Amino acid sequence: MHRENLCRLMIGDPARADDLAVHLQVENLRRSRFKSGAIPRSDVLLRALPAIRAPIAGIWGGADAFIKIRVDDIRECVFAVARNPEIQSYGEIAVFASKLRFILPPQGSGSAGTFRFLQQIDLNGLGRAGSVTYAGTTEEAVRMALSADDTVALFVQFPDPDNERFKLIDELGGHVVPVIDRNILRQHVEGQKIYFPQETQVTSAGWLKSARKVVTACTPLVLFTGATEKIADEKARLDHRDLIATLRALKSEEVMAQPGVFTRMWRRTKEISASSVEKLLHLTDDVRSKAKPLLDQAKEATGKAYEKAKEELRDLTDGASPGGPKQ
């Protein structure tokens, strides 16, 4: 199994996947300090790498096992959930992060990875979160978050109001909070934006109420496949190359199945104008700016209390020394 994985994904020349290579692969897996979980199937690294401030070096060959076909209009979006009616924007979540309790999906999930990434790029906001709990499932996280006014859940999801998670939020009396601000939208990888502001439908229309929509940060769905050069049969290799060219030439609406869940999601999401985005971001900026004096006062008070405690501890230490207090 390990030799097969090496040949398929890591080593271009099968002859190089010898016993030594297999041994090193087994040892690397045994000594790994974390479980990769859903990392290979998610965009956790895409979100986390821009926040790393240390130098990063990498070595790779020219026979990559995967190639990117296209980046499409279907986007996975970031949502927060709260019961407290005063929490309506990411600004409130960031300002009160140190006082809120955050309930997240499992620790190895893409949602948990996204939360950690947002903390890294917002040290003075979400980065101050002190209470973080991981639930067994996303549904459990939503239920726990909607059990009190000081709890918030955050998860990543394709925006489909018919999804059971969105229905659960509505049934439990909660509401979806958009996760978006200037700093989130500034994130790039290799010159490409990670997040885009997108209007998404989070509840379906009913007899007595209209559908609810929010504008939140969303990241595009990337379509990729195995490298054509890895295919040994010449006819299959040509067919694969032709398939890639065909998919790249198609319009977005032609890529999605008709009808189907992705079609519904595409129809229920849309990019909004720059002026609308600016108005939305201004609301978050306003919340942060109004709270800044209070936060500065709290930091100053905390600093003074800390210094006073140090002085009192020093006096107690001096008084308890064998020679008694210093004269």
Summary of the structure (lengths in Angstrom):
residues: 327
radius of gyration: 25.1
end to end distance: 74.9
largest distance: 93.5
contacts: 889
relative contact order: 0.13
helix: 47%
strand: 19%
